[in-house]
Amino acid sequence: MSFPIVLTFLALILVFFLVPGLFISRRLRVSFSLTNIVRFIKIATSKYDDEEERNEKGSTMGEKVKRERHKMPKHVAVILDGNRHWAEKRGLGTSDGHEAGAKRLIENAKDCFAMGTNTISLFAFSTENWERPEDEVNCLMALFETNFKSEMPYFQREKIKISVIGNRSKISESLLSLIGEVEEATKSYEGKHIIIAIDYSGRFDILQACKSLAKKAKDGLIEVEDINEKAMEKELMTKCSEFPNPDLLIRTSGEQRISNFFLWQSAYSELYFPNVLWPDFGEAEYLEALTWYQQRQRRFGRRV
Ligand SMILES: *[C@@H]1O[C@H](CO)[C@@H](O)[C@H](O)[C@H]1NC(C)=O
């Protein structure tokens, strides 16, 4: 190749790849990588069928998502999946994967609230997780403790209410008292709410709600005829939230199962299954999820 051809080639790369790439990465505040650029181009060139969106063509994904604030999910539920696989792929230990996952969680919560979501619920530890190797269970429990401690100032500064739901009977004394402290310190905050599901299962939740209703009926506090969806929602553990039913449920790492998370609550949720491991699910991926969600809302209109 002669010198001018090489120069022309370099100039073309600069004009068509680097400059727009840097521009996009600055506008979206995401890292400058090939994946992010390809992702952006895919979204920017996807066809829209409605007038409003045609007018918006040319604006960046982040701007568009934010402009449609009224179409933002009020409650986002996340099944955190892929920490172990993420660590394996890097030749790291399982605990490194969970640590990366916990870090990701805090970062994503910030983005999520900044974009207008009120409630984030996290399926952090399922009842089935007790069957994992003892080392891993201990590591996860230690991570809960460390993060509750280290993030307490953040929760208070940002006025984020924290609630923990699930079966508490197997949780250690030290973690329990920490949970009590965090819940007590943040209980009056409104507007931002994180629900952490530890030893939670959807069936367990429905069962405990049924038991409570049955007891109330037996004690003559309510009539059987009073038992309806509203009464049920007042007994489910998500009663702690202003928005108990998630609008958007995300499960990372490509698995397409609810795995006994919110069974009652996700009856009308949009289900999103990105093929990304949880520690890799960053702001760009979250924007993609929101774009998908807003398009779903547009197509199906108001749901029942
Ligand atoms: C909560 O966990 C304890 C300990 O494993 C168990 O005995 C109990 O049945 C659980 N509660 C429910 C309602 O599942």
Ligand as a Chemical Component Dictionary entry (heavy atoms), coordinates in Angstrom:
data_LIG
# 
_chem_comp.id                   LIG 
_chem_comp.type                 NON-POLYMER 
_chem_comp.pdbx_formal_charge   0 
_chem_comp.three_letter_code    LIG 
# 
loop_
_chem_comp_atom.comp_id 
_chem_comp_atom.atom_id 
_chem_comp_atom.alt_atom_id 
_chem_comp_atom.type_symbol 
_chem_comp_atom.charge 
_chem_comp_atom.model_Cartn_x 
_chem_comp_atom.model_Cartn_y 
_chem_comp_atom.model_Cartn_z 
_chem_comp_atom.pdbx_ordinal 
LIG C1 C1 C 0 -38.310 -19.943 57.209 1  
LIG O1 O1 O 0 -37.093 -20.622 57.388 2  
LIG C2 C2 C 0 -37.103 -21.580 58.433 3  
LIG C3 C3 C 0 -35.707 -22.109 58.590 4  
LIG O2 O2 O 0 -35.262 -22.735 57.418 5  
LIG C4 C4 C 0 -38.120 -22.677 58.104 6  
LIG O3 O3 O 0 -38.183 -23.612 59.165 7  
LIG C5 C5 C 0 -39.474 -22.031 57.905 8  
LIG O4 O4 O 0 -40.396 -23.020 57.484 9  
LIG C6 C6 C 0 -39.394 -20.948 56.857 10 
LIG N1 N1 N 0 -40.672 -20.332 56.769 11 
LIG C7 C7 C 0 -41.442 -20.516 55.722 12 
LIG C8 C8 C 0 -42.828 -20.015 55.887 13 
LIG O5 O5 O 0 -41.070 -21.035 54.703 14 
# 
loop_
_chem_comp_bond.comp_id 
_chem_comp_bond.atom_id_1 
_chem_comp_bond.atom_id_2 
_chem_comp_bond.value_order 
_chem_comp_bond.pdbx_ordinal 
LIG C1 O1 SING 1  
LIG C1 C6 SING 2  
LIG O1 C2 SING 3  
LIG C2 C3 SING 4  
LIG C2 C4 SING 5  
LIG C3 O2 SING 6  
LIG C4 O3 SING 7  
LIG C4 C5 SING 8  
LIG C5 O4 SING 9  
LIG C5 C6 SING 10 
LIG C6 N1 SING 11 
LIG N1 C7 SING 12 
LIG C7 C8 SING 13 
LIG C7 O5 DOUB 14 
# 
